């Protein structure tokens, strides 16, 4: 799990949806260098921002009348920094300051999510969508991984160990993801998790016009989506050997902590 990419551009690479529409109408030759740019806020609320993504752009695009002033502004801002590392980035002002964009589709994990949600809305994004550093990414994540991470088991762990922004969940790769003890499922159990994970994605697709923030509101979650999550929760708990009929969240966390301690003991 890694952070998304950081522009370090003083806002010069970022366009609103309205600006994007105007620029692509006026300069259609720039269309392939304007990418959807999502952080947690845009991802959860189905809003759009775009960015100039010039990683593969030829010089004639970088010197384009719309692009050049923005790149020059980025260069000036970086060169004026007190940080040597930022000044060095001024040598390549057309690139994001920190480019972590994978060359595969990836799982998007919002860094901050409402504490009122039972599930943090994790989901897949195509590699063409640029993830900002307001989110975390897992490149090459398969359905099994998605199923486990979106389950009530992982959510219980997350609620127990994550940081908070006010009361909202603050998901951390170092604390939440890297320390999470995964199950050791049989092939049958793994296939079941893959099936229920796909059920969640299929249910979301039926409501794709609704923002994830609304789909995962506890009073508004559609019946088919909730049932898909419930089936996934059962499948994941069975993979851990947990009794989904009787186990409470605190008991689940207690068992996960024991697993975590066993991992630590085995590595010391």
Residue pairs with C-beta under 8 A, 6 or more apart in sequence:
1 109
1 136
1 137
1 138
1 173
1 177
1 178
2 100
2 136
2 137
2 139
2 173
3 98
3 100
3 133
3 135
3 136
3 137
3 173
4 39
4 100
4 101
4 130
4 131
4 132
4 133
4 134
4 135
4 136
4 137
5 96
5 98
5 99
5 100
5 101
5 130
5 131
5 132
5 133
6 96
6 97
6 98
6 132
6 133
7 13
7 14
7 51
7 96
7 97
7 132
8 74
8 78
8 86
8 89
8 96
8 97
8 98
9 70
9 74
9 77
9 96
9 97
10 73
10 74
10 77
12 52
12 70
12 71
12 73
12 74
12 77
13 51
13 52
13 53
13 70
13 74
13 96
14 37
14 49
14 50
14 51
15 23
15 34
15 49
15 50
15 51
15 52
16 49
16 50
17 47
17 48
17 49
17 50
19 50
20 34
20 48
20 50
23 30
23 34
23 66
24 30
24 31
24 34
26 66
27 64
27 66
29 61
29 64
30 61
30 64
30 66
30 67
33 52
33 53
33 54
33 57
33 61
33 67
34 50
34 51
34 52
34 53
35 50
35 51
35 53
35 128
35 129
35 130
36 48
36 49
36 50
36 128
36 129
36 130
37 49
37 50
37 51
37 129
37 130
37 132
38 48
38 49
38 108
38 125
38 129
38 130
38 131
38 132
38 135
39 49
39 131
39 132
39 133
39 134
39 135
40 110
40 111
40 112
40 113
40 134
40 135
41 47
41 134
42 48
42 49
43 108
43 110
43 121
43 123
43 125
43 135
43 212
44 110
44 113
44 121
44 211
44 212
44 213
45 211
45 212
45 213
46 210
46 211
46 212
46 213
51 130
52 67
52 70
53 96
53 130
54 61
54 62
54 67
54 71
54 94
54 95
55 95
55 96
55 99
57 67
57 94
61 67
62 68
62 71
62 94
67 94
71 93
71 94
72 93
74 93
74 94
75 90
75 93
78 86
78 87
78 89
78 90
78 93
78 97
79 87
79 90
81 87
86 97
89 95
89 97
98 133
100 131
100 137
101 127
101 130
101 131
102 127
102 137
102 139
102 140
103 127
104 127
104 139
104 140
105 124
105 125
105 126
105 127
105 139
106 124
106 125
106 127
106 131
106 137
106 138
106 139
106 140
106 141
107 122
107 123
107 124
107 125
107 137
107 138
107 141
107 145
107 146
107 149
108 122
108 123
108 124
108 125
108 131
108 135
108 136
108 137
109 120
109 122
109 135
109 136
109 137
109 138
109 149
109 171
109 177
110 120
110 121
110 122
110 134
110 135
110 136
110 171
111 134
111 135
111 136
111 170
111 171
111 172
112 134
112 165
112 168
112 169
112 170
112 171
113 120
113 121
113 168
113 169
113 171
114 168
114 169
114 213
115 164
115 167
115 168
115 169
116 217
116 218
117 216
117 217
117 218
118 152
118 155
118 216
118 218
119 150
119 152
119 155
119 216
119 229
120 150
120 155
120 158
120 169
120 171
121 212
121 213
121 215
121 216
122 146
122 149
122 150
123 201
123 204
123 212
124 141
124 146
124 201
125 131
131 137
136 171
136 173
136 177
138 145
138 149
141 149
142 194
143 193
143 194
143 197
143 198
144 190
144 193
144 194
144 197
146 197
146 200
146 201
147 193
147 194
147 196
147 197
147 200
147 232
147 235
147 236
148 154
148 182
148 183
148 193
148 236
148 239
150 197
150 200
150 229
150 232
151 232
151 233
151 235
151 236
151 237
152 229
152 233
152 236
152 237
152 249
152 252
153 233
153 236
153 237
153 240
153 242
153 252
153 256
154 180
154 236
156 249
156 252
156 253
156 256
157 176
157 180
157 253
157 256
158 169
158 171
158 176
159 169
159 249
160 253
160 256
161 175
161 176
161 179
162 169
162 170
162 171
162 172
162 175
162 176
163 170
163 172
163 175
164 170
171 177
179 260
180 256
181 256
181 259
181 260
181 263
183 189
183 236
183 239
183 240
183 241
184 239
185 193
185 239
186 239
189 235
189 238
189 239
190 239
192 235
192 238
192 239
193 232
193 235
193 236
193 239
195 235
196 228
196 231
196 232
196 234
196 235
197 232
199 228
199 231
199 232
200 225
200 228
200 229
200 232
202 228
203 222
203 224
203 225
203 227
203 228
204 212
204 215
204 225
206 222
206 224
207 215
207 222
207 225
214 220
215 221
215 222
215 225
233 244
234 244
237 243
237 244
237 247
237 252
238 244
240 255
242 252
242 255
247 255
